[in-house]
């Protein structure tokens, strides 16, 4: 096949493109006319449900079969609700409740929200088992540290999403939960053997496949005991394990190829070529039109010179086309945001007696979500609590420099209830310092954790953990602090809850 130019459909048929802004640019419209397989939407593409529905309609005017994807995990990862925070708690909260039917209902509600706006592929759920306890990129995005529990909830979420004609995606194969590095910033290396993965990390992926998950996303993680390239580029893992051993016949999607662990961009696209050659079907392209053009041209060149066999292009495009033919977004029911708040309230872990509030509290809040799109009122416990308890005040803290003057801040609010909010302080040194200094001055302070429950041992006599920083979780915590927890249920106050 060397020297034969692949047809546009063969190259475009394995590309998942992205763009800036809320209006499809001319180059993207041209690619759609040529048969572009998919478009991945981010928060910056979405201003509201009606606008999103109009955007998906515009994209399909150029290609009725295009896959329109978004990362809608619930919890701290949301695209459709990026401006407000998710109405649903994330995987850590759902795994802690351990009600598989509830997880299915949450997945169904999220799928209905996507389907109602024309999104046909949800890049969720995270199927990683959080074995490291300190992963900077997985954490509360995992259903937990027990593979069987993660497997049960992964399968339930998949079933819920796909009930709406929206494809689900189990990620990040063969597992990102052992890492202590962030693949957005570097290439994580994990010493696990294939037998180690079979005993733990692969269990949820097997369950997802048995639940008929339509796609699986790769991990930019190196497993040197298995292969000398990251999983995204490993034929042994993608073809040998995922296809042959686990029997997955759906679409293999790469994680974003522009992440530092792979490093594609406007000057290189060898990751795209290597990933497709290894067995990936749909390539999540880097940001920027020049980088995406580079990837398209690199794939075409690899097809011409035989580096990439024509059969591999055909196989990938056929799988993606089959997923597009299956996907038919149609809400199975109306989304139910109230379900999300109820779940968030059930998931809270409270240790010790919640202190009373004889006066409006003051918050040192390092536990919120940092995004230019998020308003303080929805991105932090401080913002949410202000709306519930008039007179609440405080400051948001984002890094070590914000600890300057901490003692003076605390002394200035003597006599008022103090709440210190952290997010995975057991991982971040500056947040540990925040807790140490705050509790030394105010041992009566309530510590609220919005990450994993690893912060529990660092807290004082009163600790509340939300298991995530979604809007639903922050509202649930604010209600409990304000004494409005109502029927949150015994699980919310059970110190021994897993």
Backbone torsions as a table, in degrees:
resi	resn	phi	psi	omega
1	UNK	NA	-7.7	-179.5
2	UNK	-55.9	138.1	179.2
3	UNK	91.7	-17.2	178.2
4	UNK	-87.4	128.0	-178.0
5	UNK	-80.5	127.0	176.4
6	UNK	-62.9	148.5	176.6
7	UNK	-71.5	157.3	178.2
8	UNK	-53.8	-40.4	-178.1
9	UNK	-61.2	-34.7	-178.9
10	UNK	-69.0	-37.2	179.5
11	UNK	-81.4	-52.3	-179.1
12	UNK	-63.5	-24.9	-176.7
13	UNK	-69.2	-4.3	175.8
14	UNK	-126.6	24.0	-178.8
15	UNK	-112.5	132.3	172.5
16	UNK	-110.9	101.0	-171.7
17	UNK	-92.7	168.3	177.9
18	UNK	-144.1	164.0	-179.0
19	UNK	-151.4	164.5	178.5
20	UNK	-94.9	145.9	174.2
21	UNK	90.3	-171.8	-174.6
22	UNK	-109.2	0.5	179.8
23	UNK	-123.2	127.4	-179.7
24	UNK	-59.8	125.1	-179.1
25	UNK	-72.6	164.3	-178.1
26	UNK	-56.7	-40.1	-178.4
27	UNK	-63.6	-36.8	179.7
28	UNK	-69.9	-39.6	177.2
29	UNK	-61.5	-38.7	177.6
30	UNK	-64.4	-43.6	178.7
31	UNK	-62.4	-40.3	177.3
32	UNK	-61.9	-40.8	177.3
33	UNK	-62.1	-28.4	-179.8
34	UNK	-86.0	-1.9	177.2
35	UNK	104.2	24.9	178.6
36	UNK	-52.1	132.0	-174.4
37	UNK	-68.7	-44.6	-172.8
38	UNK	-156.7	160.4	174.8
39	UNK	-128.1	129.1	179.3
40	UNK	-102.0	123.0	-177.9
41	UNK	-97.9	139.6	176.6
42	UNK	-116.3	177.8	-176.4
43	UNK	-58.4	-36.3	-178.8
44	UNK	-68.2	-12.1	177.1
45	UNK	-89.7	-7.4	-168.1
46	UNK	-126.3	127.1	175.6
47	UNK	-113.5	-14.1	-179.6
48	UNK	175.8	171.4	-176.0
49	UNK	-63.8	-44.4	-178.7
50	UNK	-65.5	-42.4	178.6
51	UNK	-63.6	-39.9	179.1
52	UNK	-63.3	-42.6	178.2
53	UNK	-61.2	-40.0	178.5
54	UNK	-67.8	-38.6	179.0
55	UNK	-63.9	-46.5	179.5
56	UNK	-63.6	-33.9	176.6
57	UNK	-64.6	-42.6	179.1
58	UNK	-61.8	-42.6	-180.0
59	UNK	-62.7	-40.1	-177.9
60	UNK	-76.4	-16.6	173.5
61	UNK	-63.6	-30.0	179.3
62	UNK	-90.4	-28.3	179.3
63	UNK	-152.9	98.1	-175.7
64	UNK	-60.3	-21.8	-176.5
65	UNK	-99.5	7.8	-176.2
66	UNK	-65.4	138.2	171.8
67	UNK	-80.0	129.4	177.4
68	UNK	-115.2	115.1	-169.6
69	UNK	-114.7	156.7	173.9
70	UNK	-154.4	150.7	173.1
71	UNK	-86.3	95.7	179.6
72	UNK	-121.1	82.9	-177.1
73	UNK	-87.7	-20.3	-162.3
74	UNK	81.7	177.7	179.9
75	UNK	66.1	-133.0	-175.3
76	UNK	-85.5	-5.0	-179.8
77	UNK	-116.5	105.2	178.5
78	UNK	-143.7	146.0	174.6
79	UNK	-111.9	-47.8	-177.2
80	UNK	-64.8	-35.8	-178.8
81	UNK	-108.8	29.3	-176.4
82	UNK	-61.6	-33.0	-176.2
83	UNK	-75.7	-18.8	-177.3
84	UNK	-117.9	-18.1	-168.6
85	UNK	91.6	152.3	-173.8
86	UNK	-70.3	142.7	174.4
87	UNK	-75.5	-4.7	-173.4
88	UNK	-124.9	141.1	174.2
89	UNK	-70.0	161.7	-178.3
90	UNK	-87.3	-170.7	-173.3
91	UNK	-62.8	-38.3	-178.4
92	UNK	-60.4	-40.6	178.5
93	UNK	-66.0	-44.7	-179.0
94	UNK	-66.7	-39.3	178.1
95	UNK	-65.6	-35.8	179.2
96	UNK	-67.4	-40.2	176.2
97	UNK	-64.5	-38.2	177.3
98	UNK	58.4	43.4	173.5
99	UNK	-111.8	98.3	-173.2
100	UNK	-60.8	-36.2	179.4
101	UNK	-66.5	-37.7	176.1
102	UNK	-62.0	-43.3	178.0
103	UNK	-60.8	-40.8	177.5
104	UNK	-62.3	-41.2	-179.8
105	UNK	-66.1	-40.1	177.3
106	UNK	-64.2	-44.4	176.5
107	UNK	-60.3	-39.3	178.9
108	UNK	-65.4	-39.9	-179.9
109	UNK	-69.0	-41.4	176.6
110	UNK	-63.6	-43.2	177.9
111	UNK	-61.4	-38.1	178.6
112	UNK	-66.0	-38.9	177.6
113	UNK	-61.3	-43.3	179.2
114	UNK	-67.7	-47.2	-177.3
115	UNK	-60.4	-37.4	-178.9
116	UNK	-63.6	-20.5	178.5
117	UNK	-108.7	6.5	174.5
118	UNK	89.6	9.8	176.3
119	UNK	-80.7	131.5	-171.9
120	UNK	-110.8	-5.6	-178.3
121	UNK	-142.9	120.2	177.3
122	UNK	-102.1	117.6	178.8
123	UNK	-80.0	66.3	-178.9
124	UNK	-160.3	155.0	12.8
125	UNK	-95.9	162.7	167.3
126	UNK	-69.6	123.2	-179.0
127	UNK	-107.5	13.1	-178.2
128	UNK	-75.6	137.5	173.7
129	UNK	-89.0	124.4	-173.3
130	UNK	-81.2	70.6	-176.1
131	UNK	-78.5	-24.8	-176.9
132	UNK	-78.3	-29.8	-177.0
133	UNK	72.1	-2.8	-177.8
134	UNK	-139.4	23.9	-179.6
135	UNK	-70.0	123.9	-179.5
136	UNK	-74.3	-12.5	-175.7
137	UNK	-114.5	-18.9	-179.6
138	UNK	-102.1	-75.6	174.2
139	UNK	48.8	-119.9	-176.7
140	UNK	-70.1	-4.3	176.0
141	UNK	-79.0	-9.9	178.9
142	UNK	-94.3	149.7	175.1
143	UNK	-72.5	-12.9	177.5
144	UNK	150.4	-168.8	-175.0
145	UNK	-103.8	0.1	-178.7
146	UNK	-107.5	117.2	-173.4
147	UNK	-57.7	-37.4	-178.8
148	UNK	-66.6	-39.5	177.8
149	UNK	-66.4	-45.1	178.5
150	UNK	-59.8	-40.7	-179.2
151	UNK	-62.6	-46.0	-177.8
152	UNK	-63.0	-42.3	-177.7
153	UNK	-76.6	-32.3	174.9
154	UNK	-60.7	-48.2	-179.9
155	UNK	-61.9	-39.5	-178.9
156	UNK	-67.2	-42.6	179.3
157	UNK	-63.5	-43.2	177.6
158	UNK	-56.4	-48.6	-178.8
159	UNK	-61.6	-40.0	-179.4
160	UNK	-65.2	-47.4	179.4
161	UNK	-61.9	-47.6	-172.7
162	UNK	-73.3	-12.7	174.6
163	UNK	-63.5	-16.5	-178.5
164	UNK	-99.3	10.8	-176.6
165	UNK	73.8	18.0	177.0
166	UNK	-107.8	126.5	179.5
167	UNK	-69.5	142.2	174.1
168	UNK	-100.6	166.7	-178.3
169	UNK	-143.0	113.6	177.2
170	UNK	-81.2	127.3	-176.3
171	UNK	-140.2	152.4	7.6
172	UNK	-120.0	110.0	-173.1
173	UNK	-68.8	138.0	1.2
174	UNK	-89.7	13.2	177.9
175	UNK	140.5	130.7	179.6
176	UNK	-112.7	1.2	-171.1
177	UNK	-77.2	-13.4	178.2
178	UNK	-87.6	-7.4	-171.9
179	UNK	-78.3	150.3	170.4
180	UNK	-117.8	10.4	177.7
181	UNK	-122.7	156.7	-178.3
182	UNK	-100.1	117.6	-176.8
183	UNK	-69.2	-10.6	171.5
184	UNK	-68.0	-27.1	-172.1
185	UNK	-111.1	-24.0	-177.6
186	UNK	-160.5	173.5	178.1
187	UNK	-92.8	109.4	177.1
188	UNK	-70.1	144.8	176.5
189	UNK	-123.1	129.4	-176.0
190	UNK	-122.6	127.9	-175.3
191	UNK	-80.5	7.0	-176.2
192	UNK	-63.6	144.9	174.0
193	UNK	-88.6	170.9	177.9
194	UNK	-64.2	-36.6	176.6
195	UNK	-64.3	-37.2	175.3
196	UNK	-59.5	-45.0	-179.1
197	UNK	-65.8	-40.4	179.6
198	UNK	-61.2	-35.8	-176.6
199	UNK	-77.5	-18.7	-173.8
200	UNK	-137.0	-73.7	-168.2
201	UNK	-62.7	-34.6	-176.7
202	UNK	-80.1	-14.0	-176.2
203	UNK	-58.6	-47.9	178.4
204	UNK	-65.5	-32.5	179.1
205	UNK	-69.2	-37.5	175.7
206	UNK	-61.7	-42.3	179.8
207	UNK	-64.8	-39.3	178.1
208	UNK	-63.1	-41.9	179.6
209	UNK	-64.5	-40.5	177.4
210	UNK	-65.5	-26.1	176.6
211	UNK	-85.2	7.5	177.0
212	UNK	68.3	37.1	176.2
213	UNK	-59.7	139.4	-172.5
214	UNK	-86.2	-17.5	178.8
215	UNK	-151.8	158.6	177.4
216	UNK	-133.9	135.2	178.3
217	UNK	-102.0	142.2	-178.0
218	UNK	-83.5	161.4	175.8
219	UNK	-105.7	135.0	172.3
220	UNK	-83.1	65.6	-177.4
221	UNK	-130.6	136.4	178.9
222	UNK	-92.5	129.6	174.0
223	UNK	-117.4	85.1	-170.8
224	UNK	-61.8	-21.9	177.0
225	UNK	-75.2	-11.4	-177.4
226	UNK	-112.3	-43.1	-178.1
227	UNK	-156.0	162.6	-178.5
228	UNK	-98.9	13.0	174.9
229	UNK	-130.0	159.0	178.0
230	UNK	-59.6	156.6	-177.1
231	UNK	-53.8	-36.9	179.6
232	UNK	-58.4	-28.1	-176.4
233	UNK	-109.3	9.0	-172.5
234	UNK	-98.2	111.3	175.8
235	UNK	-65.5	-33.5	-180.0
236	UNK	-62.0	-40.0	-179.0
237	UNK	-81.0	-42.7	-176.1
238	UNK	-76.3	-50.5	-179.2
239	UNK	-82.6	-45.2	-174.6
240	UNK	-72.9	-48.0	-175.6
241	UNK	-90.9	-55.0	-175.0
242	UNK	-66.7	-47.4	-178.6
243	UNK	-78.5	-58.9	-170.4
244	UNK	-76.3	-46.1	-175.9
245	UNK	-79.4	-47.0	-177.7
246	UNK	-88.3	-13.5	175.2
247	UNK	74.1	27.8	-179.2
248	UNK	-77.9	127.0	-178.8
249	UNK	-112.5	3.8	-177.5
250	UNK	-88.5	-156.5	-173.7
251	UNK	-89.9	128.0	173.1
252	UNK	-94.5	119.9	-178.1
253	UNK	-109.7	136.5	174.9
254	UNK	-80.4	151.3	164.5
255	UNK	-66.3	171.5	-174.1
256	UNK	-58.1	124.0	-175.5
257	UNK	-74.3	-12.0	177.1
258	UNK	-83.4	-7.7	177.7
259	UNK	-62.7	151.2	-172.8
260	UNK	-59.0	-28.4	-178.3
261	UNK	-63.7	-24.5	175.6
262	UNK	-111.2	-50.1	169.7
263	UNK	85.9	20.4	174.1
264	UNK	-68.4	154.6	-180.0
265	UNK	-173.0	-157.8	-176.1
266	UNK	-72.6	-14.0	-179.2
267	UNK	-105.4	-7.8	-179.8
268	UNK	-156.5	150.9	178.6
269	UNK	-146.6	27.4	-179.0
270	UNK	-67.6	-25.0	176.1
271	UNK	-63.6	-40.1	179.5
272	UNK	-62.6	-44.4	-179.9
273	UNK	-65.1	-45.9	-177.8
274	UNK	-66.4	-37.4	179.9
275	UNK	-65.5	-43.7	179.2
276	UNK	-65.7	-40.3	178.5
277	UNK	-64.0	-32.2	-177.8
278	UNK	-76.9	-18.2	178.5
279	UNK	131.0	-0.1	174.3
280	UNK	-70.3	152.3	-178.5
281	UNK	-111.8	-36.1	-174.9
282	UNK	-127.1	120.2	-171.6
283	UNK	-99.2	119.8	178.0
284	UNK	-81.8	102.1	-168.1
285	UNK	-75.0	157.2	177.7
286	UNK	-67.7	165.7	176.4
287	UNK	-71.3	151.8	176.5
288	UNK	98.7	132.3	-177.0
289	UNK	-66.1	-33.8	179.3
290	UNK	-66.4	-39.4	178.6
291	UNK	-66.1	-38.1	-179.5
292	UNK	-72.1	-36.7	174.5
293	UNK	-63.2	-40.0	177.3
294	UNK	-60.0	-42.9	179.3
295	UNK	-64.2	-45.4	179.1
296	UNK	-58.2	-47.0	-177.5
297	UNK	-68.4	-35.4	178.7
298	UNK	-65.6	-38.6	178.2
299	UNK	-67.5	-41.4	178.0
300	UNK	-62.9	-42.3	179.7
301	UNK	-65.2	-40.2	179.3
302	UNK	-65.4	-33.0	175.8
303	UNK	-70.0	-35.6	-179.8
304	UNK	-69.9	-41.1	-174.6
305	UNK	-91.0	1.2	175.9
306	UNK	89.3	-2.8	176.3
307	UNK	-59.6	-36.2	178.4
308	UNK	-115.1	107.8	-177.2
309	UNK	-58.9	141.3	177.7
310	UNK	-56.3	-35.5	-179.4
311	UNK	-62.8	-32.9	179.2
312	UNK	-69.9	-41.3	175.6
313	UNK	-62.4	-44.3	-179.5
314	UNK	-62.0	-44.7	-177.8
315	UNK	-63.1	-45.6	-179.4
316	UNK	-63.3	-48.1	-178.5
317	UNK	-63.0	-35.3	-180.0
318	UNK	-67.3	-40.5	178.6
319	UNK	-65.5	-43.1	179.5
320	UNK	-64.2	-41.2	178.9
321	UNK	-62.2	-38.3	179.0
322	UNK	-65.6	-38.5	176.7
323	UNK	-65.0	-42.6	178.7
324	UNK	-61.6	-37.3	179.0
325	UNK	-68.8	-33.9	179.7
326	UNK	-73.2	-42.7	-173.4
327	UNK	-64.6	126.1	178.1
328	UNK	-147.6	80.0	-173.6
329	UNK	-54.2	118.8	-179.4
330	UNK	-153.5	108.9	-175.8
331	UNK	-56.4	126.1	177.6
332	UNK	-73.6	-21.8	176.8
333	UNK	-163.7	175.0	176.4
334	UNK	-74.3	144.4	173.9
335	UNK	-57.5	149.7	-175.4
336	UNK	-128.3	79.9	-179.1
337	UNK	-59.3	-29.0	178.7
338	UNK	-61.0	-31.1	176.2
339	UNK	-60.4	-39.1	-179.3
340	UNK	-65.3	-44.0	179.1
341	UNK	-65.1	-41.3	178.7
342	UNK	-61.6	-40.4	178.8
343	UNK	-66.3	-42.1	180.0
344	UNK	-61.4	-38.3	179.5
345	UNK	-68.3	-37.4	177.7
346	UNK	-67.1	-28.0	-172.6
347	UNK	-82.4	-15.0	-173.4
348	UNK	-65.9	142.7	177.2
349	UNK	-111.5	118.8	179.7
350	UNK	-117.1	128.9	178.6
351	UNK	-121.8	126.0	-176.8
352	UNK	83.2	168.6	-179.1
353	UNK	-75.5	134.0	175.6
354	UNK	-67.5	124.6	-178.4
355	UNK	-65.8	148.5	176.4
356	UNK	-72.9	168.4	-178.6
357	UNK	-122.4	80.3	178.4
358	UNK	-69.7	-14.9	178.1
359	UNK	-146.9	162.9	177.4
360	UNK	-57.8	136.6	-176.3
361	UNK	-77.7	161.9	172.7
362	UNK	-116.2	131.7	-175.6
363	UNK	-114.2	132.7	163.7
364	UNK	-100.7	101.4	-166.4
365	UNK	-109.6	103.5	174.7
366	UNK	-111.4	16.6	-172.7
367	UNK	-111.2	7.6	-177.2
368	UNK	-85.8	-175.8	178.7
369	UNK	-100.6	133.9	-177.7
370	UNK	-101.2	111.3	179.0
371	UNK	-156.5	138.0	179.1
372	UNK	-64.0	-20.3	-177.2
373	UNK	-85.5	-14.8	-172.2
374	UNK	-95.0	133.3	172.1
375	UNK	-79.2	149.3	-179.5
376	UNK	-57.1	-33.5	-176.2
377	UNK	-64.3	-20.4	-179.1
378	UNK	-118.3	-8.9	-173.1
379	UNK	-99.9	-8.2	-175.0
380	UNK	-146.4	155.8	175.1
381	UNK	-63.6	-36.7	176.9
382	UNK	-56.5	-48.5	-179.0
383	UNK	-65.1	-41.8	-179.2
384	UNK	-67.7	-43.4	-176.8
385	UNK	-67.6	-31.7	175.1
386	UNK	-56.5	-37.6	-178.4
387	UNK	-74.6	-18.7	-178.2
388	UNK	-98.9	-40.0	-177.3
389	UNK	-117.7	99.4	177.2
390	UNK	-56.2	141.0	-179.2
391	UNK	95.6	-13.7	176.1
392	UNK	-60.5	137.3	178.1
393	UNK	-143.8	176.4	179.9
394	UNK	157.8	-163.5	-177.3
395	UNK	-144.2	144.9	174.1
396	UNK	-92.3	136.6	-177.9
397	UNK	-115.9	133.6	-174.9
398	UNK	-122.7	-6.5	-178.2
399	UNK	-174.7	176.9	-175.6
400	UNK	-55.2	-35.3	-178.4
401	UNK	-61.3	-26.2	-178.5
402	UNK	-73.5	-8.7	177.6
403	UNK	-79.4	-13.8	176.0
404	UNK	-62.2	130.5	-179.9
405	UNK	79.6	11.7	-177.3
406	UNK	-61.9	-43.7	-178.7
407	UNK	-59.4	-44.9	179.7
408	UNK	-62.7	-38.1	178.9
409	UNK	-61.1	-47.0	-176.4
410	UNK	-67.6	-41.8	179.9
411	UNK	-64.9	-29.9	-178.4
412	UNK	-70.3	-18.4	-179.1
413	UNK	-113.8	26.8	176.2
414	UNK	-56.4	136.8	-178.8
415	UNK	94.5	-15.4	175.7
416	UNK	-100.6	148.6	174.7
417	UNK	-59.2	135.9	-180.0
418	UNK	-111.3	131.0	176.4
419	UNK	-121.5	126.3	178.6
420	UNK	-111.7	120.2	-175.7
421	UNK	-109.3	126.6	179.7
422	UNK	-130.9	164.5	177.3
423	UNK	-136.9	102.6	-178.7
424	UNK	58.8	53.7	176.7
425	UNK	-63.8	-26.0	178.3
426	UNK	-66.9	-13.8	177.4
427	UNK	-101.5	-34.9	-172.4
428	UNK	-105.1	117.0	-174.5
429	UNK	-60.0	-41.9	-175.9
430	UNK	-65.2	-31.3	176.9
431	UNK	-74.7	-32.4	173.1
432	UNK	-62.2	-39.8	177.3
433	UNK	-64.6	-38.9	176.6
434	UNK	-57.8	-46.4	179.3
435	UNK	-66.0	-45.2	-177.2
436	UNK	-59.4	-49.4	-177.4
437	UNK	-69.0	-40.1	-177.8
438	UNK	-66.3	-45.5	-177.1
439	UNK	-72.7	-25.8	175.5
440	UNK	-65.1	-36.6	179.8
441	UNK	-86.0	-34.8	-176.4
442	UNK	-135.4	79.1	-179.9
443	UNK	-64.1	-13.3	178.4
444	UNK	-84.9	-1.8	-176.0
445	UNK	-63.5	142.8	171.2
446	UNK	-83.6	127.0	175.7
447	UNK	-100.4	127.4	176.6
448	UNK	-115.1	125.8	176.1
449	UNK	-104.8	131.9	178.1
450	UNK	-110.2	13.9	176.8
451	UNK	-115.6	-144.9	177.4
452	UNK	-73.4	165.2	-176.2
453	UNK	-76.8	9.6	175.9
454	UNK	-62.9	-16.5	180.0
455	UNK	-81.8	-8.2	-175.7
456	UNK	-56.9	-41.0	-176.7
457	UNK	-71.3	-15.2	-179.4
458	UNK	-91.7	-9.3	-174.0
459	UNK	-84.1	172.5	177.5
460	UNK	-92.1	-137.5	-173.9
461	UNK	-76.9	-20.4	-178.5
462	UNK	-128.8	125.2	-175.6
463	UNK	-140.7	136.5	176.7
464	UNK	-132.0	127.5	179.2
465	UNK	-120.2	131.6	-178.5
466	UNK	-92.8	-15.6	-175.1
467	UNK	58.8	40.8	176.8
468	UNK	146.5	161.8	-178.0
469	UNK	-118.3	31.9	172.3
470	UNK	-67.2	162.9	175.2
471	UNK	-58.4	-40.6	-179.8
472	UNK	-59.9	-42.9	-177.9
473	UNK	-69.9	-38.7	179.3
474	UNK	-68.0	-39.7	177.2
475	UNK	-64.5	-41.6	178.8
476	UNK	-60.6	-42.5	179.0
477	UNK	-65.7	-43.0	-179.8
478	UNK	-62.4	-39.4	179.1
479	UNK	-64.2	-40.8	179.6
480	UNK	-66.5	-43.9	179.7
481	UNK	-61.3	-38.1	-178.7
482	UNK	-81.8	0.2	-179.4
483	UNK	78.0	22.7	-179.1
484	UNK	-112.0	28.0	-174.1
485	UNK	-73.6	-16.6	172.4
486	UNK	52.1	-119.7	-175.2
487	UNK	-97.9	39.4	-179.2
488	UNK	-58.0	-26.4	174.3
489	UNK	95.0	160.8	-174.7
490	UNK	-64.3	-27.6	-177.8
491	UNK	-60.9	-31.1	-177.3
492	UNK	-68.3	-21.1	-178.1
493	UNK	-113.6	12.6	-175.7
494	UNK	-92.2	108.1	-173.7
495	UNK	-63.0	-27.6	-176.4
496	UNK	-90.6	7.5	-178.3
497	UNK	-61.4	135.9	-177.5
498	UNK	-70.8	NA	NA
